[in-house]
C-alpha cells in the first residue's frame, strides 16, 4: 500500500507507484468556445466605445446645425420686423402741394399752360414764370422737380406722376413748396388717366419681392 493511500481504502482506490490522478486539459472545442465568447465581448466593448465617440464628435455638428437654423429663422423674421418698424411716410394729396412752374426753354407759354393743367388736377399753384439763370436753357430732359430734402419721398413723387421722365433733385430750401422746371424735351404732362393710375400705385405699392419659402422655426 502506498503512503498516499488513506487508511481503510484499497482496491481500485489505492494509489501505487508513481501514477497520480491528473487534471485533464480542456478539450479543443472548449478552447474555441471560450475564444469566441472573449472575441464577442471585445467587439461589443469596441462597438460601444465607437458609438460614444461618434456621439461626442457629432454633437457639436448638431449644435452648430441647430444654431445655423435658428440664425436663418432670425434672419427670415428680421426683414418683416424692419418693414413694420420703418413705415413709409404718408403721401400728401395734390391739394396739399404748392407747385411753382418755371419754363427753362425758349418756347413761350409753357409755364402758364402747364400750371393751368396742374390746377385742374387738384394741385395748388404758386409762382409761374421763366426759370432762373441757374436752370434757364440747361434742363435737357422733360423737366426737373425741385424741393426740400423732406419732399424727396413725399411731394416730389406725387408731382412726378404728372410728368413722366422728370428728374428729381433736393435742394437747401426750408419751405414746403416744390418747383417744376420745364425742360427741352417737354411736350405735355402725362395723360390724366395715366397720372391717376401712377398716383394710385404710388399710394398702394405692391410688394417688390415674395419669399421663396418659409422654414419651420
Secondary structure, DSSP 8 states (H G I E B T S, - for coil): --TTS-TT--GGG---TT---------HHHHHHHHHHHHHHHHHHHHHHHHHHHHHHHHHHHHHHHHHHHHHHHHHHHHHHHHHHS-------GGG-EEEEEE-SS-TTHHHHHHHHHHHTT-EEEEEEE--TTTTTT--SSEEEEE-GGGTTTHHHHHHTTSTT-EEEE-S--SS-EEEEE-TT------HHHHHHHHHHHHT---S---S-----
